[in-house]
Amino acid sequence: MTADAPRALDLDKLFAARLQAARARPYLATALFALHTVESRSVPTMAVDRHWRCYVSPAFVDRTPVEELAGVWVHEVSHLLRDHHGRSDRVAKERGLTGPGERLRMNIAADCEINDDVYGDGLVRPEGVVEPGTLGLSEGELMEDYLRQFRLGPRTQSHTWLDCGSGADGLEREWELGPDGAHGLSAQERDAVRFRVAQGIKGRPGNASKAWQRWAEEAFQPPQPWRELLGAAIRSATSGSGAGEDYSYGRPSRRSAGVPGVVLPSLRRRPPRVSVVIDTSGSVSDTELGSALCEVAAISRAVGGRRDLVSVLPCDAAARVVHPLCRAEGIPLLGGGGTDLRTGFAKALRTRPRPDVIVVLTDGQTPWPSTKPSCRTVVGLFPRPYDSGSWDEDDPEYVPDTPPAWARVVEIGATSAVR
């Protein structure tokens, strides 16, 4: 090797640092050893892509002590465990953030989320790391919160070199191997790694910071924005094939040109009609009934704000009067008896004009129709600990049937899910 030849990556030193990182943070060992290293002279230090590859600068490894390299290992794998790439993509879409400058801000904000509590207790702080305090920000917040609190400027000038890869901000680099490159982890493998790490933290929580303990709780039961899930389920139902479609001669079909002398109607999408069946039985609390009316307003937004196309049907063991949403403030949620929402389904389907979608808001303690309704169905379930076996007034051993497979189900609550 000549004096001017580039130095090869010192894998012994790099892997010694990884071993030291695993000893300092044993609950992260599964994730640390899941990373595949790639030598790269395009990265300033170390970086990760969303496929769990770790790109490493040989020059950086050569000049950095093993103790500091261990901290960089933990920092980079933290980006992946905390899903900073996925969260950055969602934030960019929600807030309209585009361009490399905004992605740099996301990288800095993600670093602030990690660096405020990752070092110490056997892990040396690497030189030049960005922390909330260096930007005049408070510690203990999330990337999304930090993004709202700073802009690129004099305080971030010394961090413009920062590049932790697409694993930190979601923006793919030219030097990354991409989804088809070698040694990337599949989505299932990435989820398995996160689950194993969360298991380790929950098994010995005294060894992990409070931020990692919160992360582990969410990894087991990830919180979902259930109002968004409910809205998405309704939009999916109303946009499906056959929902809100009809033939119209108002605009003739372009196929008419192929049939001289004949005018063919075109298939037009009309605004969908939604019937909301609200469970008003005695097992549903007043708070949940109030929440149900709030969901009705959210449902109207999901169909474009057309309140005249949404009707509300209170139901316990008997279906009540169908109310148009334009008089939502005066809808009486009568009931308080037993539950049989089959009557609500039947009445909703008899309504004219017929609904394109039926939305049911219930605690699930009801018999369900034996056959699939003629329109799409979305079920919003109020949370109940059914395994306690104490949620029926007449039968303490009663456990309600789950909603049928033909219904799209959203569990309403802080840790809800959609299926």
C-alpha positions in Angstrom: 0.0 0.0 0.0 1.4 3.4 -1.0 1.3 6.4 1.4 -1.5 8.0 -0.7 -3.7 4.9 -0.9 -7.0 5.2 0.9 -7.0 3.4 4.3 -9.2 0.4 4.5 -12.0 0.2 7.0 -10.7 -1.0 10.4 -13.3 -3.7 11.1 -11.6 -4.9 14.2 -11.9 -1.4 15.8 -15.4 -0.9 14.5 -16.7 -4.2 15.9 -14.9 -3.7 19.2 -16.8 -0.5 19.5 -20.1 -2.3 18.7 -19.3 -4.9 21.4 -18.6 -2.1 23.9 -22.0 -0.5 22.9 -23.8 -3.8 23.5 -22.1 -4.1 26.9 -23.2 -0.6 27.9 -26.7 -1.0 26.5 -27.4 -4.8 26.6 -31.1 -4.3 25.8 -30.0 -2.9 22.4 -27.7 -5.8 21.5 -30.2 -7.5 19.2 -30.5 -4.3 17.1 -26.8 -3.5 17.1 -25.9 -6.9 15.7 -28.7 -6.9 13.2 -27.0 -4.0 11.4 -25.0 -4.9 8.3 -21.9 -2.6 7.9 -21.1 -1.1 4.5 -17.8 0.7 3.9 -18.5 4.1 2.4 -16.4 7.2 1.7 -19.5 9.3 1.0 -20.6 9.5 4.6 -19.0 12.0 7.0 -19.1 9.6 10.0 -21.7 6.7 10.2 -25.1 6.6 8.7 -28.0 4.1 8.4 -30.6 3.5 5.7 -34.2 2.4 6.4 -33.2 -1.2 5.5 -30.9 -1.5 8.5 -27.5 -1.1 6.7 -24.9 0.9 8.5 -22.6 3.0 6.2 -19.2 3.7 7.8 -16.4 6.1 6.8 -13.0 4.5 7.2 -11.4 7.8 8.0 -13.9 8.5 10.7 -13.2 5.1 12.3 -9.5 5.7 12.1 -9.6 9.0 14.0 -12.3 8.2 16.6 -11.6 6.5 19.9 -13.4 3.1 20.4 -15.3 4.7 23.4 -16.8 7.4 21.2 -17.5 4.9 18.3 -19.6 2.9 20.8 -21.8 5.9 21.3 -22.2 6.5 17.6 -23.3 2.8 17.2 -26.1 3.3 19.7 -27.0 6.7 18.2 -27.5 5.3 14.7 -29.4 2.2 15.7 -31.7 4.4 17.8 -32.8 6.2 14.6 -34.0 2.9 13.2 -35.6 1.5 16.4 -37.6 4.8 16.8 -38.7 4.7 13.2 -37.4 8.2 12.4 -37.5 7.5 8.7 -41.2 6.5 8.8 -42.1 9.4 11.1 -40.2 11.9 8.9 -42.1 10.7 5.8 -45.4 11.2 7.6 -44.4 14.7 9.0 -43.2 15.8 5.5 -46.5 14.8 4.0 -48.6 16.3 6.8 -46.8 19.6 6.9 -45.8 19.9 3.3 -42.0 19.9 4.1 -39.9 19.3 1.0 -36.3 19.6 -0.1 -33.0 18.6 1.5 -33.1 21.6 3.9 -36.2 20.3 5.6 -34.8 16.8 5.7 -31.7 18.2 7.4 -34.0 19.8 10.0 -35.7 16.4 10.5 -32.2 14.8 11.0 -31.3 17.4 13.6 -34.7 17.1 15.4 -34.3 13.3 15.5 -30.8 13.7 16.9 -32.2 16.0 19.6 -34.7 13.3 20.6 -32.0 10.7 20.9 -29.1 12.6 22.3 -30.7 14.1 25.4 -30.6 10.8 27.3 -28.6 8.2 25.3 -25.2 8.9 26.7 -23.6 8.4 30.2 -23.7 5.2 32.2 -20.8 3.7 30.3 -21.4 5.4 27.0 -19.1 8.3 26.0 -20.7 11.3 24.3 -19.1 11.6 20.8 -17.6 14.9 19.8 -19.9 17.5 18.1 -23.2 15.8 18.7 -26.3 18.1 18.5 -28.4 18.3 21.7 -31.6 20.2 22.5 -29.7 22.6 24.7 -27.4 23.7 21.9 -30.5 24.9 20.0 -32.0 26.5 23.1 -34.7 23.8 23.4 -36.0 21.7 26.3 -35.0 18.1 26.8 -37.4 15.1 26.7 -39.4 16.0 23.6 -40.0 14.1 20.4 -38.7 14.8 16.9 -42.1 16.1 15.8 -42.1 18.6 18.6 -38.6 19.9 18.0 -39.3 20.4 14.4 -41.9 23.1 15.3 -39.4 25.0 17.5 -36.4 25.8 15.3 -35.3 26.7 11.8 -32.0 26.4 10.1 -29.8 29.4 11.0 -26.8 30.5 13.1 -27.5 27.9 15.9 -27.5 25.0 13.4 -24.7 26.3 11.2 -22.1 24.0 12.9 -24.4 21.0 12.2 -24.9 21.4 8.4 -22.5 18.5 7.8 -24.8 16.1 9.6 -26.0 13.1 7.6 -27.3 10.1 9.4 -28.8 8.6 6.2 -32.4 7.8 5.2 -32.8 5.9 8.4 -32.9 9.2 10.2 -34.9 11.4 7.9 -36.5 9.1 5.2 -34.7 10.7 2.2 -32.7 8.1 0.2 -29.1 9.0 -0.7 -27.2 8.3 -3.9 -24.7 6.2 -2.0 -27.3 3.9 -0.4 -27.9 0.5 -1.8 -31.7 0.9 -1.9 -34.5 -1.6 -1.3 -33.0 -4.1 -3.8 -29.4 -4.0 -2.5 -27.8 -6.8 -0.5 -28.1 -7.5 3.2 -31.1 -5.3 3.8 -33.7 -6.5 6.4 -37.3 -7.2 5.3 -40.2 -5.4 7.0 -41.0 -8.5 9.0 -37.3 -8.8 10.1 -37.2 -5.2 11.2 -40.4 -5.6 13.2 -38.9 -8.8 14.8 -35.8 -6.9 15.9 -37.9 -4.1 17.4 -40.0 -6.6 19.3 -37.0 -8.4 20.7 -35.5 -5.1 21.9 -38.8 -4.1 23.5 -38.9 -7.5 25.2 -35.5 -6.9 26.7 -36.3 -3.5 28.0 -39.6 -4.6 29.5 -37.9 -7.6 31.1 -35.3 -5.5 32.9 -36.6 -1.9 32.8 -34.2 -0.7 35.5 -31.4 -0.8 33.0 -33.1 1.5 30.4 -33.9 5.2 30.4 -37.5 6.4 30.8 -37.6 7.3 27.1 -36.6 3.8 26.1 -39.2 2.3 28.6 -41.9 4.4 27.0 -40.7 3.3 23.6 -40.9 -0.3 24.6 -44.5 0.1 25.9 -45.5 1.6 22.6 -43.7 -1.1 20.6 -45.9 -3.8 22.3 -49.1 -1.7 22.0 -48.4 1.0 19.4 -50.8 3.9 19.9 -52.9 4.6 16.8 -54.8 7.8 15.9 -58.1 6.0 16.0 -60.1 9.0 14.6 -57.8 9.0 11.6 -58.3 5.2 11.3 -62.0 5.5 11.5 -62.0 8.2 8.9 -59.7 6.2 6.7 -61.9 3.1 7.0 -65.0 5.1 6.0 -63.2 6.8 3.1 -62.0 3.4 1.9 -65.6 2.0 2.1 -67.1 5.0 0.3 -64.5 5.0 -2.5 -64.8 1.2 -3.2 -66.2 -0.2 -6.3 -70.0 0.2 -6.5 -70.2 2.8 -3.7 -71.9 6.0 -4.9 -71.8 5.0 -8.6 -74.7 5.4 -11.0 -75.4 5.9 -14.7 -76.2 9.4 -16.0 -77.2 10.8 -19.3 -76.0 14.2 -18.2 -72.7 13.5 -19.8 -72.9 10.8 -22.5 -70.4 8.0 -22.5 -67.4 8.3 -24.9 -68.3 4.8 -26.1 -71.3 6.4 -27.8 -69.0 7.3 -30.7 -68.7 3.6 -31.5 -72.4 3.1 -31.7 -73.8 5.7 -34.2 -77.3 6.9 -33.5 -77.2 5.7 -29.8 -76.5 7.8 -26.8 -75.0 5.7 -23.9 -75.0 6.9 -20.3 -71.7 7.4 -18.5 -70.9 5.9 -15.1 -70.7 8.8 -12.6 -69.7 8.8 -9.0 -72.2 10.5 -6.8 -71.5 11.5 -3.2 -71.9 8.5 -0.9 -74.6 8.3 1.7 -73.7 7.1 5.2 -76.0 5.7 7.9 -74.6 5.8 11.4 -76.1 3.3 13.9 -75.3 4.4 17.5 -75.6 1.8 20.3 -77.7 3.4 23.0 -78.0 0.3 25.3 -77.5 0.4 29.0 -73.9 -0.9 28.7 -72.8 2.3 26.8 -71.9 5.2 29.1 -73.1 8.8 28.7 -69.5 9.7 28.0 -69.3 7.2 25.1 -72.6 8.5 23.7 -71.2 12.0 23.7 -68.1 10.6 22.0 -70.3 8.9 19.4 -71.8 12.3 18.4 -68.3 13.7 18.0 -67.5 10.8 15.7 -70.6 11.5 13.7 -69.1 15.0 13.0 -65.8 13.3 12.0 -67.6 10.9 9.7 -69.2 13.9 7.9 -65.8 15.3 7.3 -64.6 11.9 5.9 -67.3 12.1 3.2 -66.5 15.7 2.2 -68.5 17.6 4.8 -71.9 16.8 3.2 -74.0 16.7 6.4 -77.1 16.1 4.4 -75.7 12.7 3.2 -75.2 11.4 6.8 -78.1 10.1 8.9 -78.0 8.9 12.6 -80.0 6.0 13.9 -80.0 5.4 17.7 -80.6 1.7 18.6 -80.6 -0.5 21.6 -82.9 -3.6 21.3 -85.1 -1.6 18.9 -84.3 0.9 16.2 -85.4 4.4 16.8 -86.1 7.3 14.5 -83.6 8.1 11.7 -82.3 11.6 12.1 -80.6 13.6 9.4 -77.2 15.0 10.5 -78.2 18.6 9.6 -80.1 18.5 12.9 -77.3 16.8 14.9 -77.6 19.2 17.8 -81.1 18.0 18.5 -80.7 14.2 18.0 -82.0 12.4 21.1 -80.0 9.3 21.9 -82.8 7.3 23.4 -82.4 3.8 24.7 -80.9 2.3 27.8 -82.2 -1.3 27.4 -80.7 -4.4 26.0 -78.8 -4.6 22.8 -79.7 -6.0 19.4 -78.2 -3.9 16.6 -79.7 -6.3 14.0 -82.8 -4.1 14.1 -80.6 -1.0 13.5 -79.0 -2.7 10.4 -82.5 -3.7 9.1 -83.9 -0.1 9.5 -80.8 1.5 8.0 -81.1 -0.7 4.9 -84.8 0.2 4.6 -84.0 3.9 4.5 -84.6 5.7 1.2 -82.4 6.5 -0.4 -80.4 3.5 0.7 -77.0 4.1 2.3 -73.7 3.3 0.6 -72.0 2.7 3.9 -73.3 1.7 7.4 -71.2 2.8 10.3 -71.9 1.2 13.7 -70.6 2.7 17.0 -71.0 0.2 19.7 -69.4 -1.6 22.7 -69.8 -4.9 20.7 -72.3 -6.5 23.1 -74.8 -7.4 20.4 -75.9 -10.2 18.1 -74.7 -9.4 14.5 -76.6 -10.0 11.3 -76.1 -13.5 10.0 -75.6 -12.3 6.4 -73.5 -9.6 4.9 -75.5 -6.4 4.3 -75.9 -5.1 0.8 -73.6 -2.2 1.5 -70.2 -1.8 3.1 -70.0 -1.8 6.9 -67.6 -0.1 9.3 -67.7 -0.9 13.1 -66.3 1.5 15.7 -65.8 -0.5 18.9 -65.7 1.2 22.3 -63.0 -0.5 24.4 -64.2 -3.3 26.8 -62.1 -5.7 28.9 -64.2 -8.7 27.8 -61.9 -11.2 29.3 -63.2 -10.1 32.7 -66.5 -11.8 32.0 -68.6 -9.2 33.7 -70.1 -7.0 30.9 -73.6 -8.4 30.6 -76.4 -7.3 32.9 -78.2 -10.7 32.9 -75.4 -13.3 32.3 -72.0 -12.7 34.0 -70.4 -15.4 31.9 -71.4 -13.8 28.7 -68.6 -12.9 26.2 -69.9 -11.1 23.1 -69.2 -12.3 19.6 -66.6 -10.4 17.7 -67.8 -8.4 14.7 -68.2 -10.5 11.5 -65.4 -10.7 9.0 -67.3 -8.7 6.4 -67.1 -5.5 8.6 -64.1 -3.2 8.8 -63.4 -2.8 12.5 -61.8 0.1 14.3 -61.2 -0.2 18.0 -61.9 3.2 19.6 -59.4 4.2 22.3 -55.8 5.3 23.0 -54.3 2.1 21.8 -56.8 1.2 19.1 -56.1 -0.7 15.9 -57.9 -1.4 12.6 -58.5 -4.7 11.0 
